[in-house]
């Protein structure tokens, strides 16, 4: 009885590529979640003053990549190290997304590389932050890049499966205005955080020389402007007929409205209660959810161009 020949390294490699390619849709969804989760874990690092739990980068401490000393009263190294480990999860998922898109969706190849490049940039920027003792001028861009990656990753997930868009009147102007306001309010939110008490390491980092209360008011004004534009969008699409079997388009703006209002409630609650860590963390998670919800609404509420869906579906089959 002859034994079957062992597969070569090349054969195993291509089988792995095929296996990844067949899971493209799941990987694009996992990518959205992972990009959002690292925003939350990054917030936990800041809120627990663990930003410098590891004193250097890429090692945790000189001579070792893992934390060596931590206990019940000093979990900072473990929290910071855990956040760093999550970067490798993001990297693996981003590679999987790039492989699946490149093999299954040739029209999306360029945008599929954005999460992969973004994770690499974030890792390097995170290292610079540690060496510069959490410079607040760098912390804000670090957060905003993650916010942008959530928005782009949601677009990738919807484009990958050719999610059906609305068939109503064109509403490009309010959609674009909402995107501009989202970018402004996220930027102001990051700046407000940079001026507030949660620095990542209270004893060793400086804060932005701004009045956090005043920045919070400016941030709130932008949020109200965003709500007004969102109401404008809802007014224009409220009578749209169902586009898909599950009315995904209508669900998109309903979810966006709910998350926006919830974020407003949490924002005011944390402001009037002195910025407790739990509410700040919830607000940060809400920022990731709001970004994903806006990206989905932005994609689904744009009018479907005649023939565009047929072209997209054809490219998928190819």
Backbone bond lengths (Angstrom), bond angles and torsions (degrees), N, CA, C in turn:
res aa  C-N    CA-C-N  psi(-1)  N-CA   C-N-CA  omega(-1)  CA-C   N-CA-C  phi
1 X - - - 1.467 - - 1.523 109.13 -
2 X 1.299 116.23 121.59 1.465 120.52 -177.85 1.520 109.93 -87.46
3 X 1.308 114.66 143.05 1.465 119.80 177.66 1.512 110.50 -89.82
4 X 1.315 116.18 146.18 1.470 120.76 179.91 1.524 109.70 -68.08
5 X 1.320 116.78 139.95 1.468 119.22 179.86 1.526 111.09 -64.17
6 X 1.324 114.74 143.86 1.461 119.05 178.32 1.522 110.28 -69.82
7 X 1.334 116.56 139.67 1.471 118.82 179.78 1.521 110.62 -64.98
8 X 1.300 115.71 143.25 1.457 120.65 179.09 1.523 110.24 -76.55
9 X 1.322 115.53 165.92 1.468 120.20 178.13 1.520 110.43 -60.26
10 X 1.319 115.79 -38.95 1.470 119.79 179.19 1.524 111.53 -63.03
11 X 1.338 116.40 -41.90 1.465 120.24 179.96 1.525 110.77 -65.19
12 X 1.327 116.53 -42.38 1.473 120.38 178.41 1.525 109.98 -62.82
13 X 1.329 116.66 -40.29 1.467 120.85 179.75 1.524 110.82 -60.18
14 X 1.328 116.75 -48.32 1.468 118.92 -176.78 1.527 111.96 -71.59
15 X 1.329 116.81 -30.39 1.464 118.62 174.01 1.532 110.30 -65.09
16 X 1.309 116.04 -38.54 1.467 120.08 178.06 1.516 110.86 -64.69
17 X 1.331 116.07 -41.42 1.467 120.61 177.97 1.526 110.73 -61.25
18 X 1.334 116.23 -43.02 1.463 120.71 178.97 1.522 111.02 -63.85
19 X 1.340 116.12 -41.08 1.467 119.87 179.62 1.522 111.14 -63.04
20 X 1.320 116.83 -41.46 1.467 121.36 177.56 1.517 110.35 -65.11
21 X 1.332 116.53 -41.59 1.469 120.96 -177.60 1.522 111.78 -61.65
22 X 1.342 115.75 -33.68 1.474 118.94 -178.36 1.521 112.16 -74.71
23 X 1.316 117.53 -10.82 1.465 121.14 -177.78 1.527 112.33 -112.35
24 X 1.312 115.23 27.81 1.458 120.40 -175.67 1.510 114.47 -59.00
25 X 1.322 116.85 -44.91 1.471 119.33 -177.40 1.523 110.96 -64.19
26 X 1.335 116.63 -44.67 1.463 119.55 178.45 1.515 112.24 -63.52
27 X 1.323 116.76 -36.89 1.461 120.54 179.65 1.527 111.62 -67.15
28 X 1.326 117.43 -38.57 1.468 119.43 179.20 1.530 111.09 -65.84
29 X 1.339 116.13 -35.98 1.466 119.53 177.03 1.523 110.32 -70.46
30 X 1.339 116.29 -43.27 1.468 120.37 178.17 1.521 110.99 -60.57
31 X 1.314 116.11 -34.15 1.465 120.40 179.53 1.525 111.36 -64.26
32 X 1.325 116.75 -40.89 1.471 120.15 177.70 1.522 110.05 -61.98
33 X 1.324 116.29 -48.00 1.462 120.56 -179.41 1.525 111.89 -62.15
34 X 1.326 116.13 -44.12 1.470 119.78 -177.78 1.519 111.56 -64.61
35 X 1.336 116.62 -40.38 1.462 119.61 178.29 1.524 110.84 -64.26
36 X 1.323 116.84 -33.98 1.461 120.04 177.18 1.523 112.40 -74.77
37 X 1.332 116.60 -39.24 1.467 120.40 -178.60 1.522 111.14 -63.69
38 X 1.335 117.75 -38.38 1.467 118.38 -177.98 1.525 111.21 -69.37
39 X 1.329 117.69 -23.93 1.466 120.03 172.38 1.530 109.34 -65.45
40 X 1.330 115.65 -42.46 1.467 120.31 -179.97 1.527 110.53 -66.98
41 X 1.327 117.42 -46.07 1.471 119.37 -179.77 1.522 111.32 -66.13
42 X 1.331 116.74 -34.50 1.462 119.17 174.23 1.517 110.94 -63.33
43 X 1.344 115.81 -36.96 1.456 119.75 176.24 1.513 111.75 -65.65
44 X 1.327 116.67 -38.52 1.467 119.93 177.87 1.528 110.23 -62.69
45 X 1.329 116.51 -39.19 1.466 120.54 177.23 1.529 110.07 -58.33
46 X 1.328 116.26 -45.29 1.464 120.43 -179.02 1.524 111.53 -68.50
47 X 1.324 116.04 -45.19 1.462 120.29 -173.44 1.522 113.04 -71.25
48 X 1.333 116.96 -20.32 1.468 120.57 177.91 1.526 111.50 -101.07
49 X 1.349 117.02 10.01 1.468 121.85 -178.42 1.525 112.09 57.18
50 X 1.343 116.02 37.70 1.468 120.75 -178.15 1.522 112.69 -103.29
51 X 1.332 117.01 11.69 1.454 120.15 -175.05 1.515 114.40 -58.42
52 X 1.326 116.20 -31.13 1.463 120.39 177.75 1.528 110.27 -114.63
53 X 1.339 116.08 31.42 1.457 120.44 176.20 1.512 111.61 -61.06
54 X 1.330 115.86 -33.72 1.459 122.29 168.28 1.522 106.43 -103.94
55 X 1.320 116.87 126.64 1.463 120.03 -170.54 1.519 114.05 -81.35
56 X 1.342 117.37 -11.45 1.452 118.77 -178.57 1.526 109.79 -144.87
57 X 1.335 115.81 -179.69 1.474 121.95 -179.31 1.520 108.13 -153.53
58 X 1.324 121.44 141.86 1.472 127.54 5.78 1.524 114.05 -77.43
59 X 1.341 117.86 -14.24 1.459 119.01 174.58 1.522 109.65 -73.54
60 X 1.347 115.65 159.29 1.460 119.19 176.31 1.525 109.66 -79.66
61 X 1.318 115.08 -48.66 1.458 122.31 174.05 1.523 107.38 -130.66
62 X 1.325 119.09 154.85 1.462 120.22 179.77 1.532 112.15 -52.01
63 X 1.338 115.31 119.86 1.459 120.18 178.43 1.508 115.17 95.33
64 X 1.333 118.86 -6.09 1.465 120.91 -179.49 1.527 110.62 -148.84
65 X 1.334 114.27 142.50 1.464 119.80 -179.93 1.523 112.20 -90.75
66 X 1.330 117.36 -11.41 1.460 120.27 -178.41 1.524 109.50 -116.97
67 X 1.330 117.73 151.30 1.466 119.48 178.42 1.517 110.59 -67.91
68 X 1.321 116.40 139.02 1.455 121.00 -177.25 1.524 113.07 -106.43
69 X 1.341 116.26 -31.03 1.457 119.22 -175.92 1.525 110.22 -122.18
70 X 1.310 115.57 111.18 1.457 120.91 172.35 1.528 107.95 -158.55
71 X 1.296 114.91 154.33 1.458 119.66 -178.90 1.511 110.18 -152.80
72 X 1.302 115.72 -165.19 1.462 120.63 -177.34 1.518 111.85 -61.77
73 X 1.327 116.74 -29.06 1.457 120.04 -178.32 1.524 112.37 -99.04
74 X 1.316 117.61 -1.58 1.453 120.12 -179.03 1.525 109.79 -145.59
75 X 1.321 114.88 80.85 1.459 120.99 178.88 1.517 112.35 -94.69
76 X 1.329 117.66 2.16 1.459 120.77 -175.39 1.529 113.41 -56.28
77 X 1.346 119.77 -46.35 1.468 118.79 179.14 1.526 112.57 -61.06
78 X 1.330 117.08 -38.96 1.462 120.92 -179.16 1.527 110.99 -67.07
79 X 1.324 117.15 -40.76 1.468 121.14 179.64 1.524 110.65 -65.19
80 X 1.318 116.32 -45.88 1.468 120.30 179.05 1.521 110.81 -65.15
81 X 1.338 117.19 -42.14 1.462 121.52 179.92 1.525 110.53 -64.39
82 X 1.336 117.52 -39.49 1.457 121.02 177.92 1.518 112.12 -62.03
83 X 1.314 116.77 -39.25 1.454 120.30 177.72 1.528 110.94 -65.33
84 X 1.333 115.81 -37.20 1.467 119.45 177.93 1.528 111.07 -66.02
85 X 1.329 116.44 -40.17 1.463 119.65 179.79 1.523 111.62 -62.15
86 X 1.322 116.51 -34.36 1.462 120.03 179.96 1.527 111.27 -61.93
87 X 1.326 116.76 -27.43 1.466 120.21 177.47 1.521 111.07 -58.84
88 X 1.339 117.23 -37.22 1.466 120.53 179.44 1.524 111.00 -68.24
89 X 1.332 117.03 -33.23 1.461 120.40 175.39 1.520 109.65 -64.68
90 X 1.335 116.84 -45.67 1.460 121.25 177.64 1.519 111.24 -59.67
91 X 1.335 115.11 -41.40 1.460 119.79 -179.10 1.525 110.73 -62.98
92 X 1.332 116.93 -44.10 1.465 120.61 180.00 1.525 111.03 -63.39
93 X 1.329 116.55 -43.05 1.469 120.14 179.50 1.524 110.22 -65.78
94 X 1.342 117.32 -42.71 1.465 120.83 -179.68 1.524 111.39 -62.52
95 X 1.332 116.86 -37.77 1.465 119.96 176.10 1.520 110.02 -64.66
96 X 1.330 116.73 -42.90 1.456 120.58 178.09 1.521 112.30 -61.03
97 X 1.332 116.60 -42.41 1.475 120.77 177.51 1.521 110.30 -61.04
98 X 1.323 117.05 -45.33 1.460 121.04 -179.27 1.528 110.96 -61.12
99 X 1.328 117.10 -42.68 1.467 120.50 179.57 1.523 110.82 -64.04
100 X 1.338 116.36 -48.07 1.462 120.41 -177.55 1.523 111.45 -62.39
101 X 1.319 116.47 -43.37 1.466 119.93 -178.81 1.521 110.71 -67.75
102 X 1.306 117.38 -44.38 1.460 120.15 -178.64 1.530 112.06 -62.01
103 X 1.312 117.38 -31.12 1.466 119.78 -179.10 1.531 112.99 -89.87
104 X 1.332 117.00 -28.41 1.465 119.66 -173.59 1.524 115.15 -110.60
105 X 1.326 117.60 -25.28 1.464 121.33 -175.50 1.525 109.47 -131.41
106 X 1.316 118.76 76.64 1.471 121.16 -175.41 1.527 114.05 -59.51
107 X 1.333 117.94 -26.48 1.462 120.26 -179.61 1.524 112.55 -74.72
108 X 1.324 117.01 -9.76 1.467 121.09 -177.16 1.529 112.61 -110.54
109 X 1.298 118.63 11.82 1.458 120.90 -170.26 1.522 113.57 -60.42
110 X 1.316 117.41 -41.22 1.469 119.64 -177.42 1.531 111.78 -66.13
111 X 1.315 116.66 -47.67 1.466 120.07 -177.51 1.525 110.89 -68.13
112 X 1.338 117.80 -25.56 1.463 120.82 -179.35 1.517 112.39 -66.86
113 X 1.320 117.30 -20.82 1.460 120.99 179.99 1.529 112.20 -83.13
114 X 1.324 117.18 -14.06 1.466 120.51 -175.98 1.530 112.42 -60.45
115 X 1.353 120.20 -48.78 1.469 118.40 178.44 1.524 112.85 -59.79
116 X 1.330 117.10 -39.23 1.460 120.76 -179.87 1.521 111.03 -63.70
117 X 1.336 116.49 -47.06 1.462 120.78 178.41 1.524 110.24 -65.02
118 X 1.331 115.91 -40.27 1.456 120.38 -178.96 1.519 112.93 -62.31
119 X 1.329 117.15 -42.20 1.466 120.65 178.84 1.523 110.30 -63.45
120 X 1.334 116.78 -41.33 1.463 120.29 179.19 1.533 110.93 -63.56
121 X 1.332 116.31 -43.36 1.467 120.59 178.58 1.521 110.58 -62.95
122 X 1.321 116.60 -42.57 1.460 121.05 -179.91 1.531 111.75 -62.95
123 X 1.327 117.01 -38.31 1.463 120.17 179.09 1.531 110.89 -63.19
124 X 1.330 115.52 -44.27 1.465 119.65 179.48 1.522 110.61 -66.79
125 X 1.332 116.72 -43.54 1.465 120.62 179.36 1.524 110.62 -63.31
126 X 1.332 116.76 -37.04 1.460 119.89 176.59 1.515 111.59 -61.47
127 X 1.334 116.82 -39.21 1.458 120.60 176.98 1.511 112.22 -64.93
128 X 1.329 115.81 -41.31 1.472 120.07 178.01 1.522 110.22 -62.51
129 X 1.334 116.43 -39.22 1.466 121.05 179.50 1.524 111.40 -60.45
130 X 1.324 116.58 -42.67 1.464 120.05 -179.89 1.526 110.00 -64.21
131 X 1.337 116.79 -45.76 1.467 120.16 -178.65 1.525 111.57 -67.47
132 X 1.341 116.64 -26.73 1.472 120.20 179.93 1.527 111.46 -99.34
133 X 1.331 116.95 17.05 1.461 123.74 176.59 1.530 112.85 52.40
134 X 1.339 114.93 50.63 1.466 123.13 173.18 1.522 112.76 58.14
135 X 1.317 114.99 49.92 1.461 120.74 176.59 1.531 109.26 -54.94
136 X 1.344 118.38 120.71 1.474 120.08 -175.62 1.527 113.27 -62.62
137 X 1.339 117.29 -22.33 1.462 119.68 177.42 1.527 111.62 -72.64
138 X 1.332 116.92 -16.33 1.459 121.31 176.82 1.527 112.15 -103.44
139 X 1.343 116.67 -25.57 1.461 120.28 179.93 1.530 110.60 -64.21
140 X 1.337 117.04 -41.88 1.468 120.44 -179.34 1.531 111.88 -61.08
141 X 1.347 119.69 -48.80 1.468 118.90 175.86 1.530 113.14 -60.46
142 X 1.333 116.59 -34.03 1.466 121.00 178.53 1.528 110.25 -59.70
143 X 1.328 116.90 -43.37 1.459 121.12 177.68 1.525 111.26 -69.80
144 X 1.315 116.84 -43.24 1.464 120.74 -175.09 1.523 112.10 -66.86
145 X 1.328 117.20 -33.31 1.466 119.50 176.23 1.530 109.72 -64.16
146 X 1.336 116.75 -41.04 1.463 119.88 177.46 1.525 111.25 -63.96
147 X 1.332 116.88 -39.66 1.467 120.86 176.67 1.526 110.19 -60.69
148 X 1.332 116.61 -44.99 1.464 120.97 179.21 1.527 111.02 -62.86
149 X 1.327 117.30 -38.18 1.460 120.88 179.86 1.526 111.37 -66.83
150 X 1.336 117.68 -34.46 1.466 120.18 175.00 1.523 109.89 -63.36
151 X 1.321 116.42 -44.70 1.470 120.81 -178.36 1.528 110.82 -62.98
152 X 1.326 116.58 -47.66 1.467 121.08 -178.69 1.524 110.93 -67.49
153 X 1.319 117.16 -40.11 1.463 120.66 -179.52 1.525 111.72 -62.92
154 X 1.336 116.99 -36.22 1.470 120.58 176.52 1.518 110.53 -65.08
155 X 1.327 117.02 -40.69 1.456 120.79 176.13 1.530 111.18 -60.57
156 X 1.327 115.83 -43.28 1.458 120.23 -179.98 1.525 110.65 -61.17
157 X 1.337 116.49 -44.80 1.465 120.58 -178.64 1.529 111.23 -61.24
158 X 1.319 117.59 -41.68 1.464 120.93 -179.04 1.520 111.60 -72.99
159 X 1.325 116.81 -39.79 1.467 119.89 178.03 1.519 111.09 -66.55
160 X 1.321 116.34 -35.84 1.470 119.99 -177.03 1.524 111.13 -59.62
161 X 1.317 116.81 -40.43 1.467 119.74 -179.86 1.521 112.83 -98.18
162 X 1.347 116.63 10.59 1.471 121.45 178.07 1.521 111.40 51.34
163 X 1.330 116.17 52.71 1.466 120.68 179.79 1.530 110.36 -58.72
164 X 1.329 118.40 136.56 1.468 121.07 -176.49 1.521 112.12 -70.11
165 X 1.325 116.33 135.06 1.453 121.51 177.98 1.520 110.33 -97.39
166 X 1.326 115.19 175.58 1.456 119.99 -176.39 1.528 110.21 -75.36
167 X 1.324 114.26 159.93 1.459 120.42 -179.45 1.527 111.71 -114.21
168 X 1.331 117.93 13.56 1.462 121.45 -177.19 1.515 113.18 -84.31
169 X 1.345 114.68 -160.32 1.465 120.38 -179.05 1.523 110.84 -70.13
170 X 1.324 114.88 155.06 1.462 120.85 -179.94 1.536 110.31 -68.13
171 X 1.326 117.05 133.10 1.466 121.29 178.07 1.533 109.89 -131.89
172 X 1.319 115.85 44.39 1.467 120.43 -176.09 1.528 112.56 -60.40
173 X 1.332 117.20 -42.17 1.463 120.13 -173.71 1.534 112.50 -61.87
174 X 1.336 119.21 -52.91 1.472 117.44 179.51 1.526 112.91 -64.90
175 X 1.328 118.15 -32.58 1.451 120.35 178.12 1.529 110.73 -65.33
176 X 1.319 116.39 -45.13 1.461 119.93 179.72 1.524 110.95 -66.42
177 X 1.328 116.28 -39.32 1.463 119.71 178.07 1.531 110.56 -63.65
178 X 1.323 116.73 -38.64 1.472 119.73 178.33 1.527 110.70 -64.92
179 X 1.329 117.38 -35.69 1.469 120.76 178.42 1.520 110.77 -66.68
180 X 1.337 116.42 -42.00 1.473 120.62 178.01 1.529 110.14 -62.26
181 X 1.337 116.03 -45.42 1.469 119.90 179.77 1.522 111.88 -65.26
182 X 1.339 116.85 -36.17 1.464 119.64 176.91 1.527 110.07 -61.57
183 X 1.332 116.59 -44.59 1.462 120.53 178.99 1.526 111.17 -62.14
184 X 1.336 116.70 -41.00 1.464 120.89 -179.42 1.525 110.70 -66.98
185 X 1.334 117.15 -46.19 1.468 118.89 -176.31 1.530 111.46 -69.50
186 X 1.341 118.15 -32.52 1.460 120.04 175.62 1.527 110.81 -68.47
187 X 1.325 116.14 -39.45 1.470 120.57 177.90 1.523 110.36 -64.32
188 X 1.336 116.01 -45.62 1.468 119.33 178.56 1.529 111.31 -64.76
189 X 1.321 116.46 -35.79 1.454 119.54 176.79 1.524 111.89 -63.04
190 X 1.342 116.45 -41.67 1.466 120.53 178.34 1.525 110.89 -65.77
191 X 1.337 116.71 -39.35 1.468 120.67 178.94 1.527 110.38 -67.56
192 X 1.326 116.05 -40.91 1.471 119.86 177.86 1.520 110.73 -60.55
193 X 1.331 116.25 -42.13 1.457 120.30 177.00 1.528 110.74 -63.07
194 X 1.332 116.20 -39.03 1.456 120.65 179.34 1.512 113.67 -65.49
195 X 1.335 116.47 -22.14 1.464 120.50 178.41 1.523 112.33 -96.05
196 X 1.334 116.66 -9.49 1.465 121.02 -175.46 1.514 113.62 -89.16
197 X 1.323 116.28 -168.90 1.474 120.90 -172.25 1.522 114.79 -81.83
198 X 1.338 118.50 -15.63 1.462 120.65 -174.12 1.525 110.11 -94.50
199 X 1.319 115.90 89.16 1.456 121.45 -172.38 1.514 114.09 -96.40
200 X 1.323 118.03 -16.62 1.451 120.87 -175.67 1.515 112.02 104.97
201 X 1.314 117.09 -28.17 1.473 123.06 172.88 1.517 106.35 -159.62
202 X 1.311 115.57 96.28 1.469 121.77 -169.08 1.521 112.79 -57.95
203 X 1.343 117.47 -33.89 1.457 120.47 -173.08 1.528 113.39 -84.40
204 X 1.339 118.21 -22.84 1.464 119.91 -170.06 1.518 114.84 -115.97
205 X 1.325 118.55 -7.65 1.452 119.79 -176.79 1.521 111.19 -114.52
206 X 1.332 114.47 151.27 1.455 120.73 177.91 1.516 109.17 -97.02
207 X 1.331 116.71 165.08 1.453 121.86 179.70 1.521 108.96 -114.52
208 X 1.314 116.16 162.77 1.459 120.67 175.30 1.525 109.67 -65.11
209 X 1.319 115.69 139.42 1.474 120.18 -177.47 1.520 110.10 -79.61
210 X 1.323 115.50 62.35 1.462 122.37 179.67 1.512 108.83 -132.96
211 X 1.325 115.15 153.73 1.457 120.59 177.11 1.531 108.26 -78.49
212 X 1.336 118.83 110.04 1.469 120.41 -176.98 1.527 113.01 -60.64
213 X 1.327 117.65 -33.21 1.464 120.33 179.27 1.530 110.44 -66.55
214 X 1.329 116.00 -42.10 1.464 120.09 179.18 1.523 110.80 -66.77
215 X 1.344 117.06 -41.31 1.455 120.98 177.91 1.534 110.56 -63.65
216 X 1.323 116.76 -36.46 1.456 120.55 178.96 1.531 110.87 -64.45
217 X 1.335 115.99 -36.76 1.473 119.35 178.56 1.533 110.84 -67.27
218 X 1.328 116.62 -42.84 1.470 120.26 178.09 1.529 109.62 -62.79
219 X 1.318 115.73 -41.40 1.461 121.13 177.75 1.526 110.34 -60.48
220 X 1.330 116.77 -42.04 1.467 121.12 -179.46 1.524 111.23 -64.89
221 X 1.328 116.97 -38.54 1.473 120.44 178.00 1.524 110.42 -60.63
222 X 1.342 115.85 -42.14 1.459 120.05 178.88 1.526 111.00 -64.79
223 X 1.319 116.36 -37.97 1.467 120.37 177.96 1.526 110.15 -61.88
224 X 1.336 116.97 -43.20 1.466 119.74 178.67 1.529 111.09 -63.87
225 X 1.330 117.18 -37.66 1.464 120.29 176.15 1.529 110.23 -63.01
226 X 1.329 116.01 -40.41 1.468 120.90 177.46 1.526 110.32 -62.25
227 X 1.333 116.95 -41.13 1.465 121.16 179.36 1.527 110.72 -63.76
228 X 1.331 116.96 -40.51 1.468 120.69 178.73 1.522 111.07 -62.22
229 X 1.331 116.88 -45.47 1.467 120.76 179.07 1.526 110.20 -65.37
230 X 1.324 116.69 -37.84 1.462 119.97 177.37 1.526 110.74 -63.04
231 X 1.325 117.25 -40.11 1.467 120.62 176.80 1.526 110.67 -63.31
232 X 1.329 116.11 -37.51 1.472 121.61 176.58 1.528 109.87 -61.11
233 X 1.312 117.27 -44.60 1.463 121.46 179.53 1.533 110.41 -63.16
234 X 1.328 116.35 -46.05 1.468 120.30 -179.72 1.524 110.64 -61.01
235 X 1.322 116.74 -39.69 1.467 121.07 178.73 1.527 111.29 -60.21
236 X 1.321 116.06 -37.40 1.461 120.24 -177.45 1.526 113.22 -77.16
237 X 1.335 117.49 -28.70 1.460 118.87 -174.22 1.526 113.10 -109.21
238 X 1.330 117.40 3.88 1.462 120.22 -171.90 1.521 112.34 -61.74
239 X 1.346 118.33 -27.12 1.454 120.87 -177.00 1.522 113.01 -102.12
240 X 1.316 116.69 10.65 1.461 119.17 177.95 1.520 110.65 -62.01
241 X 1.318 115.07 141.00 1.463 118.90 175.85 1.521 108.83 -79.67
242 X 1.310 115.07 163.59 1.457 120.53 -179.82 1.523 110.07 -63.35
243 X 1.350 115.30 134.23 1.457 120.40 179.02 1.520 110.30 -94.14
244 X 1.287 117.25 -40.40 1.456 121.35 -178.91 1.508 111.16 -117.73
245 X 1.302 115.37 174.60 1.464 120.59 -176.88 1.523 111.71 -60.59
246 X 1.334 116.58 -34.47 1.459 120.72 -177.97 1.532 112.10 -104.27
247 X 1.313 117.51 12.60 1.463 122.25 177.89 1.529 110.67 53.69
248 X 1.313 115.96 52.44 1.461 121.64 -176.28 1.517 112.40 -63.30
249 X 1.325 117.10 -34.19 1.462 120.72 -178.87 1.524 110.50 -63.61
250 X 1.332 116.86 -47.56 1.464 120.26 179.05 1.532 110.85 -63.61
251 X 1.313 116.49 -39.34 1.460 120.47 178.87 1.530 110.91 -61.42
252 X 1.331 116.96 -35.32 1.470 120.94 -176.87 1.518 111.66 -61.39
253 X 1.352 117.69 -47.56 1.464 117.39 -177.68 1.528 112.05 -77.65
254 X 1.323 117.51 -25.57 1.468 119.52 175.23 1.527 109.72 -66.16
255 X 1.326 116.93 -45.78 1.465 121.28 178.84 1.524 110.41 -61.81
256 X 1.333 116.68 -41.68 1.464 120.45 179.62 1.525 111.00 -62.55
257 X 1.303 117.67 -41.98 1.464 121.28 178.65 1.524 110.61 -63.00
258 X 1.324 117.27 -46.35 1.469 121.57 -178.15 1.529 110.69 -62.00
259 X 1.333 116.96 -46.78 1.463 120.23 -178.21 1.528 110.63 -66.64
260 X 1.330 117.39 -38.65 1.463 120.69 178.71 1.523 111.10 -61.31
261 X 1.320 116.73 -47.00 1.463 120.29 179.56 1.531 111.38 -65.08
262 X 1.332 116.80 -39.88 1.462 120.05 178.55 1.526 110.86 -63.80
263 X 1.328 117.25 -40.00 1.456 121.51 177.68 1.527 111.25 -63.33
264 X 1.327 115.46 -38.51 1.460 118.93 178.17 1.518 111.52 -63.66
265 X 1.324 116.58 -42.69 1.471 120.89 179.59 1.530 110.17 -63.06
266 X 1.334 117.24 -46.32 1.464 120.90 -179.54 1.528 110.32 -65.08
267 X 1.334 116.40 -39.36 1.459 120.12 -179.96 1.516 112.50 -61.11
268 X 1.320 116.69 -46.99 1.463 119.71 178.57 1.531 111.02 -67.55
269 X 1.342 116.45 -36.85 1.468 120.09 -179.99 1.520 111.13 -63.03
270 X 1.332 117.42 -44.36 1.462 119.41 -179.18 1.532 111.33 -69.22
271 X 1.337 116.84 -32.60 1.460 120.41 179.60 1.531 111.01 -65.89
272 X 1.336 115.96 -45.09 1.470 120.20 -175.55 1.532 113.47 -83.61
273 X 1.337 117.19 -6.08 1.465 119.83 178.26 1.524 112.45 -112.44
274 X 1.343 117.07 13.29 1.455 120.11 174.52 1.512 115.49 80.93
275 X 1.317 117.66 27.63 1.467 123.15 175.53 1.537 113.77 57.39
276 X 1.330 118.34 55.56 1.471 119.46 175.69 1.525 110.52 -64.39
277 X 1.330 116.02 145.78 1.463 120.91 -173.55 1.527 113.11 -57.03
278 X 1.339 116.75 -39.74 1.463 120.07 -177.36 1.520 111.12 -62.64
279 X 1.335 116.73 -46.08 1.465 119.77 -179.26 1.526 111.29 -68.95
280 X 1.312 117.39 -36.44 1.471 120.06 177.14 1.527 109.87 -63.05
281 X 1.332 116.41 -41.52 1.459 120.07 177.85 1.520 111.99 -63.96
282 X 1.335 116.85 -41.83 1.467 120.55 177.47 1.521 110.42 -63.41
283 X 1.327 116.39 -40.18 1.462 120.60 179.67 1.520 110.88 -64.61
284 X 1.330 116.42 -37.23 1.461 120.23 178.69 1.524 111.14 -67.81
285 X 1.341 116.49 -41.63 1.465 119.97 174.82 1.524 110.33 -62.82
286 X 1.332 115.91 -37.49 1.456 120.00 177.16 1.515 112.76 -64.45
287 X 1.324 116.55 -32.99 1.468 120.17 177.61 1.522 110.67 -63.35
288 X 1.335 116.12 -41.07 1.464 119.79 177.01 1.524 110.73 -65.51
289 X 1.347 116.37 -42.91 1.467 120.61 179.27 1.522 111.14 -64.96
290 X 1.332 116.73 -40.86 1.461 120.70 179.04 1.523 111.03 -63.13
291 X 1.332 116.36 -41.04 1.458 120.75 179.21 1.520 111.11 -62.33
292 X 1.336 116.94 -46.02 1.460 120.63 179.14 1.527 111.10 -64.66
293 X 1.331 116.93 -41.17 1.466 120.88 -179.90 1.525 110.68 -65.23
294 X 1.332 116.73 -40.37 1.461 119.24 178.79 1.519 110.61 -66.14
295 X 1.329 116.96 -42.02 1.458 120.12 179.65 1.520 111.15 -60.91
296 X 1.345 116.33 -42.63 1.460 120.11 178.55 1.527 111.00 -63.72
297 X 1.333 116.72 -44.44 1.467 120.17 179.31 1.525 110.57 -65.14
298 X 1.326 116.09 -40.88 1.470 120.51 179.58 1.524 110.25 -59.42
299 X 1.327 116.13 -42.26 1.468 120.20 -179.86 1.529 111.39 -70.53
300 X 1.329 117.07 -49.29 1.456 121.35 -171.82 1.523 113.56 -75.96
301 X 1.340 117.16 -26.96 1.464 119.89 -178.30 1.522 113.27 -85.87
302 X 1.311 116.63 -10.51 1.460 118.51 174.40 1.529 108.92 -70.49
303 X 1.336 115.45 140.34 1.470 119.18 -175.46 1.520 111.02 -67.54
304 X 1.323 115.40 135.66 1.460 121.24 177.22 1.522 109.28 -71.02
305 X 1.319 116.27 122.75 1.459 119.74 176.88 1.530 110.11 -73.71
306 X 1.341 117.10 143.04 1.465 119.69 -179.00 1.527 111.04 -56.22
307 X 1.320 116.15 126.79 1.461 120.75 177.55 1.511 114.61 83.71
308 X 1.353 117.50 -11.58 1.469 119.58 -176.15 1.513 111.33 -64.38
309 X 1.332 116.91 -41.43 1.468 120.12 -177.83 1.522 110.83 -66.50
310 X 1.330 117.13 -38.56 1.457 119.93 179.22 1.521 111.41 -63.66
311 X 1.339 115.70 -40.15 1.457 120.51 178.25 1.519 110.36 -63.56
312 X 1.354 115.87 -43.27 1.462 120.96 -178.98 1.523 111.24 -62.97
313 X 1.325 116.80 -44.77 1.456 121.07 -179.46 1.529 110.52 -65.36
314 X 1.346 116.60 -39.11 1.457 120.57 178.06 1.512 111.28 -62.31
315 X 1.368 116.14 -41.72 1.467 120.07 179.88 1.522 110.66 -65.56
316 X 1.334 117.75 -31.64 1.460 120.83 178.16 1.529 110.01 -66.65
317 X 1.312 115.97 -45.01 1.475 119.30 -178.71 1.514 111.50 -64.08
318 X 1.348 114.38 -32.27 1.463 117.42 179.44 1.501 111.10 -72.33
